[in-house]
Amino acid sequence: MTLHTGRHFLQIPGPTNVPDRVLRAMDMPAMDHRGPEFAELGFAVLEGMQRMFRTRQPVIIYPSSGTGAWEAAIVNTLSPGDKVLMAETGQFAVLWRGIAEKFKLDVEFVPGDWRHGADIAAIEQRLAADKAHSIKAVCVVHNETSTGCLTQPHEVRKAMDRAGHPALLMVDTISGLGSMEYEHDAWGVDVSVAGSQKGLMLPPGLGFNAVSEKAMAVAKANPNLRSYWEWQEMLVFNKLGTFPYTPAINLLYGLREALKMLEEEGHENVFARHRRHSAATRAAMKVWGLDTQCQDPQAHSPALTGAVMPEGHDSDHFRKVVLENFDMSLGTGLNKIKGKVFRIGHIGHFNDLMLMGTLSGIEMGLELAAVPHRSGGVLAAMDVLKKRDVAAISKVA
């Protein structure tokens, strides 16, 4: 077993690095979750999450992973037999489809190649053809964490409006929220799904639903059975700053501190920082001669970059070399791209020097693993970071 010194480099796209400030904020004794002190905390995080989602509508917080928030979106608004339209953008779209099918929904899956975002034209065409409005919801993943490709929710909404279709728009922004622009209200999203362990800089354990008035009305009329995930009961208790069952108190302490940190930096500055780091990472890859998993120049994720290994080289072997030699974890390829892709997380609590350490470990790892590449990727990334110019960064393919 190799002995490592210093901090482990956790460069997967989630769970992400938890800031010391957040860890210290969570280090608190248990408290009465029915008392006035907790209500102050409850109101603070509920209102803070509304600002994060950019919504005036309710945000519901569950003690769950993002998977639970997926399930909550489904069981509150849909019933067995309901038809939903989903888009194949990667592994997390596949997993959300799997949950929908377990609840006996009739899922139509718009095919994709895992190298682009959702096919907006195909979604619009399918909705326009649905004259009977049998499709009850359109579900897309905003930031596909398995591939590093974006689907812009506002473009999906525009397609739905052009088709004149009344379906609900549900968006998974689990790895998008807190790391890139998101506008629940302005983009016409009905249900937004998020989790704590990505751009919000927390450990896993909190799931979120932001809910439009339309989705709430649908939920009130929906006879589908649910208990733990019930929105209505949550909202009754939330009016008092509390929850219908024991909440994840210490994670809520951490959430309050994480929201403070994001607002101190300024949301727009947070998003610009993620774009800079994404551009610098792609500049390094271009010099190394590695292809990006995302093939749409307009859809590169600010939160992570998927790197395609040269033919004949296994990405998991490369990741093992990097872990053993440099104590750095890179994201694995998932499902059909396992062994073919590794993922570089540049999301959450992160800065320029952390990125340079990450890219240096990758460049040294490529050499040690005998992966064909050109040297100088780290220097190319440095050139991008030194510019600190958003206009210049936007030109990096």
N, C-alpha and C positions, 0 to 999 in steps of 0.2 A: 504494500500500500504506500503510495507516494505521500510524503509529508509536505503540506503546503503552508506558506505563511501569508499574512495579509488577508484581505477580504476575498471571499469567493465572488467571481464575476457572474452574476445571474443575468444573462442576456437572451433569455427566452421572452416571447411576447406575452407572458403572463403565466403564473403570478409574477408581478414585477417587484423591483426593489422597494421596500417600505422605508420611508424616511425616518431618521432618528426622532424627529419631532412627533411623528405619528406614533411610533413605538412608545415614546414617553407618555403621550396623551392617553394611550390605552392602558398604561400601568396604573390602574386605579382600583380601589376596593369596590366590592359589590354595593349596589344601592337599591333603594326601594323604587321599583319601576312603576309604582302607582302614586308616588309622592311628587310634590311640587318641584323638587330639584331635578328630577328626571324630566318633567314636563318642559322645563327650560331647554334641556338637551334635545328632546323630541321636536319641539318647535324649530330649534336652530337647524337641525339636519333636514327636516322636511322642507323648510323654506330655502335652505341652501341648495337642495337638489332641484327645486324648481328653477333656481337661477342657472344651475348647471345644464339642465335640459332646455333652458330658454322657454319656459312654459308658465302660464298662469293657472293651468289645470293641476289636478292632484298628482303627486308622485307617491307611489306606494313602495314601502321598504320592507322586504322580507328577510328573515334570517335564513338565507339559502344561497346557493351558487347561482350563476346565471342560468343554469339548466332549470332551476325552479322558476325563475322569472319567465322563461320560455313557456313552461307549463301553465303558469298563471295567466299569461296572455291568451292561451288557447281555451282553458276551461271556463274563463269568465265570459267569453264572447261567442264560443262555437259549441256545437253539439254533434254527436255521432251522426254521420251521413252528410254533414255540411261539406260543400266543395271549397277547397282553397287552392290558390295558385302560388307556387313557390318557384324560386329560381336556383338552379344548381351553380353555385359559385365556388364551392369547395367543401371541405369536411364539415364545417359548422352548419352550412345549409343542409347537408345530408343528415346531420344529427337532429336538427330542428324538424326536418321532414319525418324522421323516425318517431319523434314524440307525437307529432300530428297523427301518424298512422296508428300508434298505440291507442289513441283516443277515437279511433274508427272514423277519422275524417277522410274524405275523398280527395286525395292530393294529386294535383296535376303539377308535374315537375318540369319546368322549362329547362331543357338541357344546356349545359355549358362545358367549356374545355378546361376549367380551373386555371385559366391564364388571363381572364378578363372578368369584369363585373357582370352583373345581370344583363341579359339581352332585353333592353328596354323596348325595342321595336317589336320583339316577339310577345312581350307582355301586353303591349297596347293592342296588337293584332288579336290576341286571344280574348282580351276583354271586349273589344269591339264586336267580336263574333258571338259573344255571350248575350244575346238579345233578351233572354229570359232572366238575366242577372242571377244565375244559379251560383256564381262564385261569390262567396261571402267575405273572403279576405285575400289580400295579396301580401305575402310574407317575403321579405328580402333581408339579407345580411349587409349592413352598411360597410363594415370593414372586415373582410374575410380573413380571419387570423391564420388560416392554413396556407394562404397563397400570397397575401400582401396586396390584394386587389380591392379597390373601392367600388361600391355601387352608390350613386348619389340618390338619397331618398326623394329629394325634390324633383328629380327627373322622373322617378317612378310616379310621383303624384301628378306631374304634368301629363304623363301618358294616361293615367286613370281619368283625369279630367277631360282630355281630348276624346277618350272613348265614351265619356258620359256614364261611367260605371260607378255604382254606389258602394262597392266593396270597401271594407275597412283596410287601411294600410298599416301593416305591422312591420316594425323595423328592429332587427337585432343590432344594437350599437354597443355590444358588450366590450369590444376592444376599441371602439371609436370614441365613446364619451370620455371627455377629459383630455383627449389627445388631438382632437381635430374639431372643426366647426360642427355644431349640431343645433338644429332649430326645430324643436318638436312642434311648436305652434305655427311658425311661419312656413314650414314645409308641408303642413297638412298631414302630419303623422297622427294616426289614431292610437296606436299602442307602441311605445318605445320600450325596449328591453335592454337592461344593462346589468353589470356586475361590478363588484368592488375591487377586484384584484388586477385591474389593468391600468387605465389612465388615472383612476382615482387613487392609486398609490396605497391601497390597503391590502391586508391579507384577504384570502377568499372567505366568503361567508355572508355577504350581503347581496341580495338581488333586488332589482328595481323595475317597476312598471310606471311609466308616465302615460296618462290616460286622457284622451280627448272627451269632450262632452258627448260626441256621437258614440264613441266606444262605451262610455258609461251607460248611455241609454240602451244600447244593445245588451249590455251585461244585465241590466235590471230586468229585461224581458226574456233573458236566456234561462230556460228551465234546467240546463245541465247541472248535475250535482257537483258541488265543491264545498270545502270547509276551510282548510288551512289557507287556500289561495283566494278566498272570497274578498273581492274589492270592497263591497258595501260595508261589511262589518269593520274592515280596516279603517275606512273613512270616518265612521262614527267615533271610534276611539282616537283617531288622529286629530279630531277637532279639540281634544283635551290634551294633545301633546303626548299621547301614549298609544299603546297597541293592545289588540285583543288577547294576545298571549305573550309569554316572556320574550322580550326582544334580545338581540345580541348586544347587550349594554356596552361592553368594552369596545366592540367594533364601532358602535355609534359615537363613542368618545373619539375614536380615531378618525371617523368620517368627518366630524366637526372640525378637527385640526387639519385634515387634508383639504377640505373646502376652503379653510382660511388660507392655506398655502397657495392654492390655485388662484384665489382672488387677490392675494398680495402680489403675486407675479403678474396677474392680469390674464384673463382667458386668452385674449388675442396674442399676447406674448408667449403663452404656453403653446398655442397652436403654431406660431411662427417657429418656435424652437424645434418642435417636432418636424416641421417641414425642412428646416436646415439640416437636421441630422439624417433625415431620409435622403436628401440630395447628396450629402457628403458620402453616405454609404453607397449610393449608386455610382458616384464618381469613382470610388475605390474599386467597385466590382467591374466597372468598364475597363479600367486599366488592367486588372487581374485577368480579364478575358472571360469572366463568368457571366452567364446569362441570368437575367431576373425572371422569376416565375411569372410575375405580372408582365404582360406584353403590351398593355395599353399605356402609352406615355401619360395620358390624362388620368389614369386610375391608380398610380403608385400610392401605396399607403404611407402616411407620415409616421405610422406607429411601428412598422416592421418591414423588413425586406426579405423575400424568399430568394435564395441563391441556388441555381441549378448546377449540379455537379457535372463535370465532363463525362462523356460516355466511358463506361468501364470503371468508374470510381464511385464508391459507396459513401453516401453522406453520413451515415451513422458511424462508419469507421473513422471518417474525418472528425466528427464530433467527439469521438472517444479519444483521439489523439490530442485534440485541443483541451479536453477536460483533464486528461492525465498529465499533460505537460504544463498547462497554464491555469488550471483550476477555474475554467470558464465553461459555463453551460450555454450551449446554443440550442435553438429549437429544432426538434426532429421534423422530418417530413411525415405527413399523415395520410393514411389510406392509400390511394392510388399513386401518390408521389413519395411514399416512404422509401428511403434509401436513395432517392434521386435529388432531394432538396433539403437544405438546412435553412433555418430561419434566424435572422438577426433581429432581436428586439431592440428598438431605440425608443422606448415608450416609458412614460411616467417620470419618476424621480431620476433625472439623467442630465448630464452636462457634456460639454465639448471634450473634456479630458477623459471622461468615462467612455465616450465614443472612440476616442483615439486608442485607448487601451484595448477596447473590443476589437477594432480593426487591426491593430498590431498583432493581437493574439491569433486572429484569423490568417493574416499574411504569413506569420511564422508557422502556423499549423499547416497551411498549404504546402510549405516547403518540407516540413517533417513528414507529412503524409504522402509526399511525392505526387501531389496533384498538379497537373500542368497549369501553369499560370505565368503571368509577367509580373515582375516586382514593381513597386512604386505606387501601389494602390493607396497606401497610407498617406503618402505625400499628396496625392490627388485630393484626398479627403481634407487634408489640412488646408489646401488652397481654397476649397469651398468654405470651410469654417472661418478662415481669416477674412473673407470678404464681408461676412455679416450683413449681406445685402439681399433682401428678399427677392428683388427683381432679378438679380444675377442668379440666385439659387433656382428660381422658377425655370430658367433656361436649361438646367441640367436634366438630360433625358433620363 
